[in-house]
């Protein structure tokens, strides 16, 4: 079974960046960890007020379930701090390396 990935991009005003990062740590990361098939979470600063969150799961089906779990958490804790809408996408991982290359279910 191929791993699934969720990618969310958004913009943020610098004045809200530190608070949003803290809200992500306090609310979204713990919620993601509780999702079935969770593998990892990374939030990237792309410059020019752009951010990208990448979440990896054991399967694309796990991504869908996680998005249903995480969307209300994001809406309640982070969306008001964003300068524009969060744009999400989901897909299947084609190439992986490092800890993410392990077979589904082998990571603790």
N, C-alpha and C positions, 0 to 999 in steps of 0.2 A: 504494500500500500504506500502511495506517495504522500509525502508531507504536504500540508496545506499552509498557505500564507495569507495573512490579512495585512494590507497596507492602507494607512490612513494619512492623508496630507491635509494641512490647514495652514492658515496664516495667523500670526499673533503680533500684537503691538508689543514693543520692548517693555513697556510699563507693566505688562501682565505676564511676561515670560517666566519670572521666578515663581510667581504664585501658581501658574499653570503647571510648571514642572513639579512643584510640591503636591498639587492635587493629583497629578498622574501617579506619583509615588504612593500617595496615601490611599487612593481609591481605585484607579484603573489597574495598577500592577497586581494588588492583592485579588481583585476580582478575576483578572486573567489567570492568575495562578490556580484559582479554584475551578477553572473551565476544564472539561474533559480534553485530554490529548495535548495540553499545554506544553510547549517546549521552551519558549523564550520570548522576551519583549525587549525592544530597543527603541528609543526615541532619538531622532537625529535633528540637529540644527543644520538646515540647508542654506543658511544665510538669507539675507533680504527678507527677514521676518517669516520665513517658511519653515515648517516642521514636518517630519515624516515619522510615523510610528509603524514599526514592523513587528508582527506577532507571528510566531511559528507554532504549528500544531501537528499532531500525528497524521491528520487527514483533512481533506477539504470539507468533509461533513462536520468535523470538529470546529472548523472555522465558522461555519454557518451558525452552529449552536453558540459559539463564543460571541459572535456579533450580536445575537439576540440578547445575551447576558450583558455585554459591555455597552451597548448603545444607550440604555437608560442611565447607566453609571456616568458615562461621558456627558449626557444631556444634563444630569443633575449637578455635576461638579466641574466640568471644564468648558462646555460650549459657550457660556456667557463671557469667558475670558478670550475667546477667539475673535479675530477681526473678520472672519468669513466662515462659510460652512466647512465642515469636515467632509472630505471626499474620500470614500472608501472603495477598495477593490479587493477581490479574493482570487486566489489562483492556486495552482499546484506547483510545488517546487520541482524544477527540472534538474538543477545541479546544486549540490550542497557539499560543504567541506567542514572539517573540524568536528565539534561535538554534535553538530546538526546532521552529520552524515550517518549517524548511528541508525540502526533499524528501528522502526516504530516500536515504542514500548520498552526500549532497552535503557533509556536514561532514567536516573532516579532524581 
